[in-house]
């Protein structure tokens, strides 16, 4: 949804690089870019604590599976529909990512 709303394909690589190099100004700008794409997609509070569920944004009863961030406060990076047989690692920390399945209600 974020890419369809204009978030560039290389966005997550750019944000990871800004984090690695501790470029706070660039990171802030990237987070603003993320919020802008989220607003276009109709998603609320992507980078802040406020969260709002909008049923109209999701088709009814859809199950997706893929790899996601393994950390207690996960980033938004996910590889939905990717090959489960190929091990994935976080590009920022090198930790193994988790295979998850999510079904919308």
KEVEXFI-248083 format. One record per atom (N, C-alpha, C): x, y, z; atom name; residue in three letters; residue number from 1. Coordinates in pm, whole numbers, plus 50000, padded with zeros to 5 digits. Example, Ala and Ser with C-alpha at 12.3 -4.5 7.8 and 13.67 -1.06 7.14 Angstrom:
      c1      c2      c3    a     r     k
   51319   49431   50780    N   ala     1
   51230   49550   50780   CA   ala     1
   51320   49670   50780    C   ala     1
   51285   49775   50708    N   ser     2
   51367   49894   50714   CA   ser     2
   51290   50003   50787    C   ser     2
END
This chain:
      c1      c2      c3    a     r     k
   50082   49881   50000    N   unk     1
   50000   50000   50000   CA   unk     1
   50087   50126   50000    C   unk     1
   50196   50121   50073    N   unk     2
   50283   50238   50081   CA   unk     2
   50353   50265   49948    C   unk     2
   50397   50160   49880    N   unk     3
   50461   50180   49750   CA   unk     3
   50361   50232   49648    C   unk     3
   50238   50180   49653    N   unk     4
   50133   50229   49563   CA   unk     4
   50101   50375   49590    C   unk     4
   50124   50420   49713    N   unk     5
   50099   50559   49751   CA   unk     5
   50219   50649   49723    C   unk     5
   50324   50595   49664    N   unk     6
   50438   50678   49623   CA   unk     6
   50567   50657   49699    C   unk     6
   50570   50567   49797    N   unk     7
   50695   50540   49869   CA   unk     7
   50792   50470   49773    C   unk     7
   50912   50523   49755    N   unk     8
   51006   50463   49660   CA   unk     8
   51045   50319   49698    C   unk     8
   51075   50240   49599    N   unk     9
   51111   50100   49620   CA   unk     9
   51235   50084   49708    C   unk     9
   51326   50180   49700    N   unk    10
   51451   50171   49778   CA   unk    10
   51439   50236   49916    C   unk    10
   51318   50271   49958    N   unk    11
   51299   50345   50083   CA   unk    11
   51360   50277   50203    C   unk    11
   51332   50147   50224    N   unk    12
   51379   50078   50345   CA   unk    12
   51530   50068   50347    C   unk    12
   51593   50055   50230    N   unk    13
   51740   50054   50225   CA   unk    13
   51795   50191   50264    C   unk    13
   51729   50297   50219    N   unk    14
   51773   50432   50254   CA   unk    14
   51758   50459   50403    C   unk    14
   51647   50414   50463    N   unk    15
   51626   50439   50605   CA   unk    15
   51726   50357   50689    C   unk    15
   51755   50234   50646    N   unk    16
   51854   50152   50718   CA   unk    16
   51992   50217   50712    C   unk    16
   52028   50270   50597    N   unk    17
   52159   50336   50582   CA   unk    17
   52166   50461   50670    C   unk    17
   52060   50539   50675    N   unk    18
   52058   50658   50761   CA   unk    18
   52071   50619   50907    C   unk    18
   52011   50507   50947    N   unk    19
   52023   50460   51085   CA   unk    19
   52166   50414   51114    C   unk    19
   52224   50338   51022    N   unk    20
   52361   50289   51042   CA   unk    20
   52460   50405   51060    C   unk    20
   52441   50509   50980    N   unk    21
   52534   50622   50982   CA   unk    21
   52492   50731   51082    C   unk    21
   52384   50704   51156    N   unk    22
   52332   50798   51256   CA   unk    22
   52309   50937   51199    C   unk    22
   52252   50944   51081    N   unk    23
   52220   51071   51016   CA   unk    23
   52078   51111   51058    C   unk    23
   52069   51177   51172    N   unk    24
   51940   51209   51233   CA   unk    24
   51854   51298   51143    C   unk    24
   51913   51401   51083    N   unk    25
   51835   51489   50995   CA   unk    25
   51778   51414   50876    C   unk    25
   51860   51327   50816    N   unk    26
   51814   51248   50702   CA   unk    26
   51706   51149   50746    C   unk    26
   51725   51089   50862    N   unk    27
   51628   50993   50915   CA   unk    27
   51494   51062   50941    C   unk    27
   51499   51180   50998    N   unk    28
   51376   51257   51023   CA   unk    28
   51304   51286   50893    C   unk    28
   51378   51325   50791    N   unk    29
   51320   51352   50660   CA   unk    29
   51257   51226   50600    C   unk    29
   51325   51114   50615    N   unk    30
   51273   50987   50563   CA   unk    30
   51144   50947   50635    C   unk    30
   51140   50968   50767    N   unk    31
   51019   50934   50842   CA   unk    31
   50903   51024   50800    C   unk    31
   50931   51149   50768    N   unk    32
   50828   51239   50717   CA   unk    32
   50778   51191   50581    C   unk    32
   50870   51142   50498    N   unk    33
   50833   51086   50368   CA   unk    33
   50743   50964   50386    C   unk    33
   50777   50880   50484    N   unk    34
   50696   50762   50515   CA   unk    34
   50556   50803   50559    C   unk    34
   50545   50900   50647    N   unk    35
   50414   50948   50693   CA   unk    35
   50333   51006   50577    C   unk    35
   50401   51075   50485    N   unk    36
   50331   51131   50369   CA   unk    36
   50270   51022   50283    C   unk    36
   50346   50917   50256    N   unk    37
   50294   50805   50177   CA   unk    37
   50182   50734   50252    C   unk    37
   50197   50721   50383    N   unk    38
   50094   50657   50465   CA   unk    38
   49964   50736   50460    C   unk    38
   49974   50868   50466    N   unk    39
   49854   50952   50459   CA   unk    39
   49783   50935   50326    C   unk    39
   49860   50929   50217    N   unk    40
   49802   50907   50084   CA   unk    40
   49731   50771   50079    C   unk    40
   49789   50670   50146    N   unk    41
   49731   50535   50148   CA   unk    41
   49615   50523   50247    C   unk    41
   49591   50628   50326    N   unk    42
   49483   50623   50423   CA   unk    42
   49521   50550   50551    C   unk    42
   49651   50541   50580    N   unk    43
   49699   50475   50702   CA   unk    43
   49736   50581   50804    C   unk    43
   49690   50564   50926    N   unk    44
   49712   50663   51031   CA   unk    44
   49821   50619   51126    C   unk    44
   49908   50713   51165    N   unk    45
   50003   50690   51272   CA   unk    45
   50109   50585   51245    C   unk    45
   50167   50583   51128    N   unk    46
   50267   50481   51096   CA   unk    46
   50395   50500   51178    C   unk    46
   50435   50623   51201    N   unk    47
   50559   50645   51275   CA   unk    47
   50538   50707   51413    C   unk    47
   50413   50716   51457    N   unk    48
   50383   50769   51589   CA   unk    48
   50297   50669   51665    C   unk    48
   50271   50695   51792    N   unk    49
   50198   50601   51876   CA   unk    49
   50050   50589   51843    C   unk    49
   49989   50690   51784    N   unk    50
   49847   50685   51752   CA   unk    50
   49822   50581   51644    C   unk    50
   49727   50493   51667    N   unk    51
   49694   50390   51568   CA   unk    51
   49544   50392   51544    C   unk    51
   49505   50370   51420    N   unk    52
   49364   50364   51387   CA   unk    52
   49343   50255   51285    C   unk    52
   49248   50167   51312    N   unk    53
   49215   50059   51219   CA   unk    53
   49104   50107   51128    C   unk    53
   49125   50091   50998    N   unk    54
   49023   50128   50900   CA   unk    54
   48991   50005   50817    C   unk    54
   48879   49942   50849    N   unk    55
   48840   49820   50780   CA   unk    55
   48834   49839   50628    C   unk    55
   48792   49953   50583    N   unk    56
   48779   49976   50439   CA   unk    56
   48912   49968   50365    C   unk    56
   49024   49978   50438    N   unk    57
   49155   49973   50374   CA   unk    57
   49197   49831   50339    C   unk    57
   49131   49731   50396    N   unk    58
   49167   49591   50371   CA   unk    58
   49051   49514   50310    C   unk    58
   49079   49427   50214    N   unk    59
   48973   49340   50165   CA   unk    59
   48931   49245   50278    C   unk    59
   48808   49195   50280    N   unk    60
   48765   49107   50387   CA   unk    60
   48834   48971   50383    C   unk    60
   48870   48919   50500    N   unk    61
   48925   48785   50519   CA   unk    61
   49036   48747   50421    C   unk    61
   49143   48819   50427    N   unk    62
   49259   48790   50343   CA   unk    62
   49371   48740   50433    C   unk    62
   49439   48631   50391    N   unk    63
   49555   48581   50465   CA   unk    63
   49679   48608   50382    C   unk    63
   49779   48667   50446    N   unk    64
   49908   48688   50381   CA   unk    64
   50016   48625   50468    C   unk    64
   50122   48581   50406    N   unk    65
   50234   48522   50478   CA   unk    65
   50362   48581   50424    C   unk    65
   50461   48591   50511    N   unk    66
   50589   48643   50467   CA   unk    66
   50683   48663   50584    C   unk    66
   50796   48723   50555    N   unk    67
   50900   48748   50654   CA   unk    67
   50879   48885   50713    C   unk    67
   50902   48898   50846    N   unk    68
   50891   49028   50911   CA   unk    68
   51000   49044   51016    C   unk    68
   51019   49167   51058    N   unk    69
   51119   49204   51157   CA   unk    69
   51098   49125   51286    C   unk    69
   51206   49070   51346    N   unk    70
   51194   48987   51465   CA   unk    70
   51201   49063   51598    C   unk    70
   51219   49192   51593    N   unk    71
   51247   49268   51714   CA   unk    71
   51120   49306   51791    C   unk    71
   51133   49331   51923    N   unk    72
   51016   49364   52006   CA   unk    72
   50938   49486   51953    C   unk    72
   51007   49582   51895    N   unk    73
   50943   49698   51832   CA   unk    73
   50980   49691   51683    C   unk    73
   50909   49608   51605    N   unk    74
   50950   49581   51467   CA   unk    74
   50937   49701   51375    C   unk    74
   51026   49706   51278    N   unk    75
   51015   49806   51173   CA   unk    75
   50904   49761   51078    C   unk    75
   50875   49840   50980    N   unk    76
   50768   49807   50888   CA   unk    76
   50808   49718   50772    C   unk    76
   50932   49680   50765    N   unk    77
   50978   49600   50652   CA   unk    77
   50921   49460   50659    C   unk    77
   50869   49415   50548    N   unk    78
   50816   49279   50538   CA   unk    78
   50833   49232   50394    C   unk    78
   50852   49103   50378    N   unk    79
   50859   49043   50245   CA   unk    79
   50743   48947   50234    C   unk    79
   50629   48999   50191    N   unk    80
   50507   48920   50181   CA   unk    80
   50514   48834   50056    C   unk    80
   50478   48706   50072    N   unk    81
   50476   48614   49960   CA   unk    81
   50614   48566   49917    C   unk    81
   50717   48600   49991    N   unk    82
   50853   48557   49957   CA   unk    82
   50870   48408   49984    C   unk    82
   50971   48348   49927    N   unk    83
   50999   48206   49943   CA   unk    83
   51032   48173   50088    C   unk    83
   50956   48083   50148    N   unk    84
   50978   48047   50287   CA   unk    84
   51105   47963   50303    C   unk    84
   51149   47896   50200    N   unk    85
   51265   47808   50208   CA   unk    85
   51399   47880   50210    C   unk    85
   51398   48010   50184    N   unk    86
   51522   48085   50182   CA   unk    86
   51532   48170   50309    C   unk    86
   51634   48144   50390    N   unk    87
   51655   48218   50516   CA   unk    87
   51675   48366   50488    C   unk    87
   51611   48449   50569    N   unk    88
   51624   48594   50555   CA   unk    88
   51684   48651   50684    C   unk    88
   51756   48761   50671    N   unk    89
   51814   48831   50786   CA   unk    89
   51782   48979   50776    C   unk    89
   51774   49042   50892    N   unk    90
   51754   49186   50899   CA   unk    90
   51875   49254   50837    C   unk    90
   51851   49347   50745    N   unk    91
   51962   49415   50679   CA   unk    91
   52034   49512   50772    C   unk    91
   51967   49552   50881    N   unk    92
   52028   49646   50974   CA   unk    92
   52109   49575   51082    C   unk    92
   52051   49468   51143    N   unk    93
   52116   49400   51256   CA   unk    93
   52177   49265   51221    C   unk    93
   52132   49203   51111    N   unk    94
   52178   49070   51075   CA   unk    94
   52102   48958   51145    C   unk    94
   52004   48993   51231    N   unk    95
   51924   48891   51300   CA   unk    95
   51833   48819   51202    C   unk    95
   51801   48692   51233    N   unk    96
   51706   48617   51151   CA   unk    96
   51569   48682   51159    C   unk    96
   51502   48695   51046    N   unk    97
   51366   48747   51048   CA   unk    97
   51267   48633   51067    C   unk    97
   51143   48663   51103    N   unk    98
   51043   48561   51134   CA   unk    98
   50946   48541   51021    C   unk    98
   50904   48415   51001    N   unk    99
   50797   48384   50905   CA   unk    99
   50665   48398   50980    C   unk    99
   50573   48478   50929    N   unk   100
   50445   48499   50995   CA   unk   100
   50330   48488   50895    C   unk   100
   50212   48454   50947    N   unk   101
   50088   48453   50869   CA   unk   101
   49990   48544   50941    C   unk   101
   49923   48630   50865    N   unk   102
   49826   48722   50923   CA   unk   102
   49697   48712   50841    C   unk   102
   49585   48698   50912    N   unk   103
   49455   48693   50848   CA   unk   103
   49373   48812   50895    C   unk   103
   49319   48889   50799    N   unk   104
   49233   49001   50836   CA   unk   104
   49096   48947   50875    C   unk   104
   49028   49018   50962    N   unk   105
   48895   48974   51008   CA   unk   105
   48787   49041   50928    C   unk   105
END
